[in-house]
């Protein structure tokens, strides 16, 4: 499910929350750091998702991709050059950025679901990312992921 509706720019408070999400913080951690309630942060995250037309149940890496592709937040400088990824690793990178369920990621990456974990771990090792959200953020900083195209978030993420 995609939309051609314009992206709603984030206000400064929601932009700060979005930046915390880019840094891998959970809503609970953001609430602790900002002094806001868990409920308020969860509402801000819902508002952030809606502003960039991100499905409600998408995983943090997908939300990060939507935010970065919509230029609502800027990726931090990496301090390291982009790794040389194989075509298969680039396909997996795009799948991680655009899909929320392991099944959908494996299908989009054209790999067997049983091989997903090892391929994902290999990609994390090659990029130096600690998790999928940081992987997506680094990939945007390196220019490996551009703006999302229509029809990229499908199946479980959009239901």
C-alpha positions in Angstrom: 0.0 0.0 0.0 1.5 3.3 -1.1 0.3 6.8 -1.5 1.2 9.7 -3.6 0.1 12.1 -0.9 2.7 14.6 0.1 4.9 14.0 3.0 4.0 16.0 6.1 7.1 17.7 7.5 7.9 16.8 11.0 7.7 19.5 13.7 10.9 20.0 15.8 9.7 17.7 18.6 8.8 14.8 16.3 12.0 15.4 14.4 14.0 14.9 17.6 12.1 11.8 18.4 12.7 10.5 14.8 16.4 11.2 15.2 16.4 9.2 18.4 14.8 6.3 16.5 17.6 6.6 13.9 20.1 6.2 16.7 18.4 2.8 17.5 16.6 3.9 20.7 13.3 2.3 21.6 10.3 4.4 22.5 10.9 3.6 26.1 14.5 4.7 26.0 13.5 7.9 24.2 10.9 8.6 26.9 13.6 8.1 29.6 16.1 10.4 27.8 13.5 13.2 27.0 11.5 13.1 30.2 8.3 12.5 28.2 5.9 9.7 29.0 5.9 6.4 27.2 2.4 7.1 25.9 3.5 10.5 24.5 6.5 9.0 22.7 4.3 6.1 21.3 1.9 8.8 20.0 4.8 10.7 18.4 6.0 7.6 16.7 2.5 6.9 15.3 2.4 10.5 14.1 5.9 10.2 12.5 4.8 7.0 10.7 1.7 8.7 9.4 3.6 11.8 8.2 5.8 9.7 6.0 3.1 7.2 5.0 4.8 4.3 6.8 2.6 1.3 7.6 1.7 1.0 11.3 3.3 -2.4 11.9 6.6 -1.9 10.1 9.8 -2.6 11.8 12.3 0.1 12.9 14.6 -0.4 9.8 11.6 0.2 7.5 10.6 3.4 9.4 14.2 4.6 9.3 14.2 4.0 5.5 11.0 6.0 5.1 12.3 8.8 7.2 15.6 9.0 5.4 14.1 8.6 1.9 11.6 11.4 2.7 14.5 13.5 4.0 12.8 14.1 7.3 16.0 13.3 9.1 19.6 13.3 7.9 21.9 10.3 8.3 24.8 10.8 10.6 28.3 11.0 9.0 29.8 7.5 8.9 33.5 8.2 9.1 34.1 5.2 6.9 33.8 4.5 3.2 31.0 2.5 1.7 31.8 -1.2 1.6 31.9 -3.0 -1.7 28.7 -5.1 -1.6 27.9 -7.9 -4.0 24.7 -7.6 -6.0 23.1 -10.2 -3.7 24.1 -8.2 -0.6 22.6 -5.0 -2.2 19.4 -6.8 -2.9 19.3 -8.0 0.7 20.0 -4.4 1.9 17.1 -3.1 -0.1 14.9 -6.0 1.2 15.8 -5.2 4.9 15.0 -1.5 4.3 11.6 -2.1 2.6 10.1 -5.2 4.3 9.3 -6.1 7.9 8.9 -9.8 8.1 11.7 -12.3 7.7 9.6 -14.2 5.0 9.1 -11.0 3.0 12.8 -10.0 3.4 13.9 -13.4 2.1 11.5 -13.3 -0.8 12.5 -9.8 -1.8 16.2 -10.8 -1.5 15.6 -13.9 -3.5 17.2 -16.2 -0.8 15.8 -19.2 1.0 14.2 -18.2 4.4 16.6 -20.7 6.1 19.6 -18.8 4.8 18.3 -15.3 5.8 19.9 -15.1 9.2 23.4 -16.0 8.0 23.1 -13.7 5.0 21.9 -10.9 7.2 24.7 -11.4 9.8 27.2 -11.4 7.0 25.9 -8.1 5.7 26.0 -6.6 9.2 29.6 -7.8 9.6 30.6 -6.4 6.2 29.1 -2.9 6.9 30.0 -2.8 10.6 26.4 -2.2 11.6 25.2 -3.5 14.9 21.6 -4.0 13.8 19.3 -3.6 10.9 18.3 0.0 11.7 21.9 1.1 11.8 22.5 -0.8 8.6 19.8 1.2 6.8 21.0 4.4 8.3 24.6 3.7 7.2 23.4 2.7 3.7 21.6 6.0 3.3 24.7 7.9 4.4 26.7 6.0 1.9 24.2 6.6 -0.9 23.4 2.9 -1.3 19.7 3.4 -0.6 17.8 6.1 -2.5 14.3 7.3 -2.2 11.7 4.6 -1.9 9.7 3.8 -4.9 6.0 3.2 -5.1 5.0 -0.3 -4.2 8.0 -1.2 -2.1 6.4 -1.9 1.2 4.0 -4.7 0.8 2.6 -7.8 2.4 2.9 -8.0 6.2 4.2 -4.4 6.6 1.2 -2.8 5.0 -1.6 -5.0 6.4 
